[in-house]
Amino acid sequence: MDKSKRVNKFCPVCGSTDIFWASGLPQLWSLWDCRECGYRGAFIIEDGELAKKIREDYLKSIKKNKD
């Protein structure tokens, strides 16, 4: 597949690209896992601009919670 047409997958909670198919039982094949925030679900983001905004908000919330 041409890299320019490749669609990235993003976590809908934190905007990370460190997201992968859940492994294990066949019932989990339609689920995604995020290694960064622990999200597990069927919903995934493919819009890079939306993911960027989600990422910014997520990082702000983490910083706010640490203060």
Rosetta blueprint (number, residue, H / E / L):
1 M L
2 D L
3 K H
4 S H
5 K H
6 R L
7 V L
8 N L
9 K L
10 F E
11 C L
12 P L
13 V L
14 C L
15 G L
16 S L
17 T L
18 D L
19 I E
20 F E
21 W E
22 A L
23 S L
24 G L
25 L L
26 P H
27 Q H
28 L H
29 W L
30 S L
31 L L
32 W E
33 D E
34 C E
35 R L
36 E L
37 C L
38 G L
39 Y L
40 R E
41 G E
42 A L
43 F L
44 I L
45 I E
46 E L
47 D L
48 G H
49 E H
50 L H
51 A H
52 K H
53 K H
54 I H
55 R H
56 E H
57 D H
58 Y H
59 L H
60 K H
61 S H
62 I H
63 K H
64 K H
65 N H
66 K H
67 D L
